[in-house]
Amino acid sequence: MGSEVASAVAESAASEWAAILSLVFGGCCSNVWALEAVLKSYPASGTFLTFAQFLYVAVQTLPSQFYFPPGARLPRWRKNEVPLRRWMVQVVLFFGVSLMNNYAFGLKIPVTVHIIFRSGGLCVSMLTGYFIGGKRYSVGQICAGVIITSGIILATISAPKPPRPTPTATATTAEVKADLLPDNVQYALGIGLLSLALFLSAWLGLWQEKTYRMYGNKWREALFYCHFLSLPFFIPMYPSLSKTFNAYRASPPITLLTVPIPSPGLADDTKHELIRWRDIAVPKAFFALAVNVVTQGLCIRGVNRLTSRVSSTTVNLILTLRKAASLAISVWYYGSGASTGLVIGGAMVLGGTMIYSMSSPPAVPKDKAEEVEPHANGEKDAHEGNGTNGATTTTATSTAVEAANGAALRHR
């Protein structure tokens, strides 16, 4: 009897891990794959991508804001536990960071460089944590930060020239304006935009940590309000969104399936075919966009489940491997190009991230130990809604962002 129970538990654990790793690697990597499929032909559609991702997450998380009181037949709106005025600061920062990260794709920033450069968020978080948050770091963590920074600089200056996007019938206004600037100028502007996004993202992370410390870990509420309250900010961008929508609609069709259609005709017509086959097709760009937003949700779910099962060190190691897999897919499948400097720089960034994960945690000043203690507790099940620290939730919700272009909360 005992052996049967142990066998059942082992099988359950194995199936759970298979599901988690499938969501993390399958969901996140396919998210990057779908993103690059869109960017190959529409590199300046970052604003439209951001809008689609925000709308999808807002709709997907909307049911979590309703609840059924005992004996009630109709659901009621769940009152927010964090004041809206505090959410609005996070909304503005989150919206700006997401928009800048996606817009950078239209400035000659390859997906490979984008993934490597955004890994510098760890170093920026260390700087802001040191000067603003009063945090201290061990020698191993500081060395890891130096390795990551050096790798990002090497990868940035060694990036191969990105291939020209596939000509499309309808070009967006951003694409036309961008082509007026030399490629090296666009690349420099893109790197500047990503750098600004990193610092704003670090500020966002500190703000979110304080929010969780004050009101508890309300990650579902954060996901909903950060995306839902951002939607009105897209109203002034309607002309750009409309032109990108028309460009997507004009993309070549892709056949999803072929269905039988009864064919009307005379009964005595011996040459008449009773059934005809018709292709169900959609514009290729819309299909890739749908895959992108759906797999983003799968990626977030997978990382949430991962953070509930293992320590933060293991989470970072697995996510580092996932990032390496995304880089390999981009180079192999899309031919993004890889120079020697880019490969070495990427390896330094990934290696530095692993060194940081395995280094001793930062020392906490005695006068702040009591304040930080609730935030530094062990990780619990974020997916099931139990209490977790802010770092756990932010890691979970932003991994998809890193994979897809920033449409989730900041990874710390």
N, C-alpha and C positions, 0 to 999 in steps of 0.2 A: 504493500500500500504506500509506504513511504517513498519507494523508488518511483512509483507512478506519479506521485505528487511532484517530486523533484524533476522528473522528466517533463511534466506538463509545464512547470515553471520555467524550465530551460527553453522549451519550445516557444512559450509565450514571450520570453525575453528576446529570443532570436528573431521572432517575427516583428516585435516592436522595434528592434534596432534596424531591421531591414526596411521597415516603413520609414523610420526617421532618416536614414541615410539616403533612401530613395527620394524623399521630399527635399532634403538639403542639396544633394548633388544633382538629382534629376530636375527638381524645380528651379533651383538657382542657376544651374548651368544652362538649362533650356531657356531661362529668362534672358540671359545674356545673348544666347544664340538668336532669339527672336528680336531682341533689341538691335543687334547688328544687322539683321536682315532688313529692317526698316531703314537704318542709317546708311546702308550702302547706297540707296537711291535717294533718300530724303535726309541728308545730314543736318539740315537746318530746321527740322520739325520738332525741336526740343520742347517748345512751348505746348504744342499739341499733345506730345507724349506725356508731359507733366499733367495736363488737364485730364487726359483719359485715365491716367493712373489715380489721380486724386478722386475723380468721379467714381471709379470702380471701388476703391477702398471705402469711400463714404457710403455708397449703397450697400456694400458687403457688411459693414459694421453697424448699419442702421438698426437691425433687429436687436442688437445688444443694448440699445437704449430704451427698449420697451420691457415691461414686466406685467404679469398678471397678478393682481391682488387676490387674496383668498376669496373665493366665491364669485369673482367678477368674470363676466363673459368677454369683455373687451379689454385689450391691453391699455396700459397707461404709460405716459412718458416718464422715464427715470430721471429724477432730478440730478443735475450734475453736482458732484461733491467738491470739485475744484472750481473756484470762482471764474466766471468767464473773462474777467479782466486779466487774470493770470494766464489763462489759455491764449488770449489774444497776442500777448508778447511772444509766446512760443509759436503761434500760428504764423506771425509775420516773419520770424526767423526761419522757420521750417519751409515756408513758401519760397522765401528768397534763396535759401540754400538749394532746394530742389530745382528751382528754375535755372539757377546759374549752372548747376551740374549738368543739366540736360542741354542748355543752350551752348555749352562749351563744345558739344559734338559738332556743331556747325562751324566751328573755328579751327578746322583741320586737326582736331585732337583725336587720334586713333583710340579705339576701345582699349587696346593694350596699355597705352600710356594713361588713359583715364583710370583704369583699375589700379595700376601701380601708384599713380600720383595720389589717389584718394586714400591709399594706405597710410599716407603721411598724416592722416587725422590723429593717429596715436601720438605722434610727436607734438603736434599742436595742442592736443589735450594735455600732454605733460607740461608744456609751457604755461598754458592757462591755469592748470591745476597748481603749479608752483607759485606763480605770481598773483593769482587771484584767489584760488581755493586754499592756499596755505599748505599744499601737500608736499611731501618729500619723497624722493625716489632712491632706490638702492643703486649701487655701482653697476650691477648687471642691467638694470633697466635703463640707466643713462647710456651705457655702451650700446644697448639695443637701439635706443633712439638715434644715436650717432650713425650706426650702420644703416638704419632705415632712411635717414635723411640723405646720406651719401648715395645710397642706391637709387633714391628718387631723382637726385640731381643727375646721376649718370644715365639713368633711363630717359630722362627728359631731354638731355642734350644729344642722346644717341638714337632717338626715335627715327625710324625710316620715314621717308616721305609717303604720306597716305595716298592711295590710288584715287584717281578722279571718280566722283560718283557717277553711277549709270545715268545717262540722259533721260529725263522724264518729259512727258508732254506738257506738264504744268509745273513751273518753278515757283517756289514761294518767294515772297518779297525778301525775306532774310537771306535766301540763297543768292539772289541777284545782287544785293548790297554787299554780301561777303566777297563775291567774286571780283569786286572792284579793288580789293586790297591784295597785296602780294601774300603768298602762302606763309612766308616766315613771319609777317606781321600778324596775320590771323592766328598763327600758332602761339606767338608771344601773348596776344590778347587772351587766348584760351587758357594758357597757363596762369595768367594773372587772375582770370575769373575763377579758376579752380582754387587758386591760393586764397582768394577772398572768401570763397565758400568754405574752405577748411577752417578759417578763423571764426567765421560766423557759426559754423557747425559746432566748434568747440564751446563757444558761448552758449549755444543752444543746449549742449550737453550739461553744462553747469546749471543752467536755468531749470532744466528738467530734473536734475538730481535734487535741487532744492525743493522743487514742487513735490516730488515723491517723498522727500523727508518731512515736508510739512503736512501733506494730506494723505500719505500712504500711496501705495503703488496702484494707480488707476490707469493701467495701460490700455484697457479697452476704451475707456473714456478719452484718453489721449489720442488714440488712433482715430476715433470718430471725429472729435472736435477739430483736431489739427488738419484733417482733410476736408471736412464739411465747411468749416468757417473760412477755408482758403478759396472755395469756389467763386465767391463774388469778386475776388481779385482778378479773375480771368475776363471779366466783362470788358474792360478797356482793350483787351487783346482779341476781341471778336474778329476784326478783319483778318488778322494773321491766322487765327484758328479756322476761319472759313476757307481761306485760300489753301491751307494745308489739307483740310478735309476734301476739297475738290481735287487736289493733287493725288491724294490717296485713292479717291473714287475713280480716277482716270488710270490707275495702275493696271497692268495686265491681269486678267482673271486667272484664278486657280480653281480647279475642279475639286470639290469636296467629296462628292459621290455622284453616282449615276442611278436614276430611279426609273422604273417602268411606268409609262403613261399609256392608258388605253387610247387607241386610235379610232375615231369614228369613221364609219364607212358603210357601204352597201353590203348586205349579207351575201349577195350572189357574186361579189367581187372576189374572184379566186386569188388575184394578185395582191389583194389588200393585206397589209400587216396588221394583226390585231393589237400588237403592243409595239410601241416605240420607246426608245431609251433616250432620256433627256439628262443632260449634265446640270448639276446644281453647282454653280460657281459663284465666287465672291472675289472682289478685288484683292490682289495679293498683299498689298500693304495693310489692308484692314485685317486680313487673316493673321499676319505677323503681329499686328498690334494686339489682337485678341489673345494670341498665345502669350504675349509679353505680360499683359495685365493679369491673366489667369494664373500663370506660373509664378508671378510675384506673390500672389496669395498663398500658393503652395509652399513657396520658399519661406515666407514668414511663419507659416504653421510648422514647418519642419524644424526651423531654428528654435521656435518656442518650445517644442517638444524636446529638442536636444538639450536646451538649457535647464529643463526640469529633471533631466536624468543624470547629468554629469557635472563636474566642476567647471569653473570658468576657464581654467587652463586647458582642459580637454576641448571645450567649446572653441577656444581660439585656435587650437591646433587643427581641428577639423575644418574650421572656416578658412584657415590658411591653405589647406590642401584643396578646398573647394575653389579658392581664388586662383590657385595654380592650374587647376583643371579648366577654369574659364579662359585663362590666358592661352593655354594650349589649344583649346577649341578655336579661339579667335585666329590664332596663327595658322593652324592646320586647315580648318574648314573654309575660312574666308580669305586666307592668304594675306593677312594684315601686315605681314612683313616683320622680320625680327633681325636686328643687328646684334653684333657681339656685345656692344655696350648695353643694349636693351635687355638681353638675356641675363648678363651679369648683374645689372641693376635690379631686375626683377627678383633674381635669386637672393640678393642682399636684403631686399625689402621683406621677402617671405621668411628668410632666415632670421632677420632681426625681430620680426613679429613673434616667431617661435621662441627666440631667446627671451624676449620680454615676458611671454606667457609663463616660462619656466623659472623666471627670476623671483626673488623674494618680493613680497608686496611692499608698497611704500610705507615708510614709517609715518605714524600719525602723531603730531604734537600733542603733549599731554593736555593742554588747555582745550583741544578740540576732539579729544578721544571720545568724550561723552556725546558730542554732537554727531560724530561720524559713525558711532557704533551701530545704530539701527540700519544704516545704509550698507554696512560692511558684513552683515550677517550672511550665512550660507544661503545658497540659491534654492528656491522652492519651485513649485509647479506653476509657472506663469500661465501656461495654457489652460489650466483648470481654474484660474482665477484666485489662487491662493497668494498670500503675501510673498513678494520677491523684492530684491533690491533693485534700485533704478538701473544699475548696469546690466542686469539680466534682461530686463524688458527692452532696453534700448538696443542691446546686442541683437535680440531676436527680431525686432521690427526693422532694424536698419540694414540687416544683411541683404535683404532683397533690394534695398535701395542701392547698396553697393553693387549688387549684381545687376540691377536693372537701370539705374540712373538716379537714385536718390529719392524714391518715393516711399519713404517710411521714416521712422524716427531715428535720431542720430545714434550711430554705434559708438559706444565708449569703451 
